[in-house]
Amino acid sequence: DSLSALDYQTDLNLRRALQKERAETTVILISQRVSSIATVNQILVLDSGKVAGLGTHEELLTSSKEYQEIVASQEEDTHAN
């Protein structure tokens, strides 16, 4: 995950540039940061190498326990800082 080392503002700027430049292309983005992937068309959640969820951010918030746990842990980190 090459984006995890970026600060949030740089990450946001990069995501915006990718959205602008990728108009009609497929982009595979690997990220541990939910904010980096929350607006993409499809998210694939892996747990121990197995598919634990597939869908949009909103869909996974209701259908994937693993995704819910990831989101909750990152929200806790954000509030702690």
N, C-alpha and C positions, 0 to 999 in steps of 0.2 A: 504494500500500500504506500505508494510514493507520495500521496497527498497528506498523510497523517502528520508529517513533519511540518506542514505549512501552518502559519497562524490563520485564524478564521477569516480575516479580511482578504489575505492573499488567496485562500481557498475559494472564497466567494467570487473574487475577480476572475480566477481561472475557470470556475464553473460557468460564469456568465459568458466568457470568451468561447468556451466549448459549445455552449448552446447556440451562440451566434454563428459559429463557423461550421457546425455539424448539421445544418438544416435538414438535408435529405440523406444523411449517412447513419450507419449503425456505429455506435460507440460503446465499447465495453469498458466500464469503469469499475475498478476494484477499490473498495474503500471500507475502512472500519468506522468512519465518521458518518453518522446518520445524516447530518446536515449536507453532506456532499452528495447524497443519493436520493434524498427525500422527494425531489421533483422529477426523477427519471421515469420513463414509461414502465419499466419492469425491473424489479429487484429480485435477485436470487439469493436466498439465505442458506448458507451452508453451516452444518454442525457436525464436526468430526468427519468431514468429507462427504456427508450425505445431505441431500436437499431437505431443508427444514421449512421452506416456504418459498412461494413465488407469487408476485403480484405487485401492485402499487404500494406506496407507503401507507395509504389509508386502508387498503385491503389487508395488509400484513399486520396492521395495528389490531385488527379484530380476529385474524386467522392464525397467526404464528406466535406461539408462546416465546420462542427464541428471539424473534424480532422485538417483541414487547419488552423482553428483559434487556436487550441491547439499548433500546430507546430509553428505558427507565434509568439504566446505569449512566448514560450520557447526560440525561437531565439532572441527575444527582450531582455529577461532576461539575456541570455548569452552575448549579446553585451553590455549590461549595466554594467556587472561585469567586 
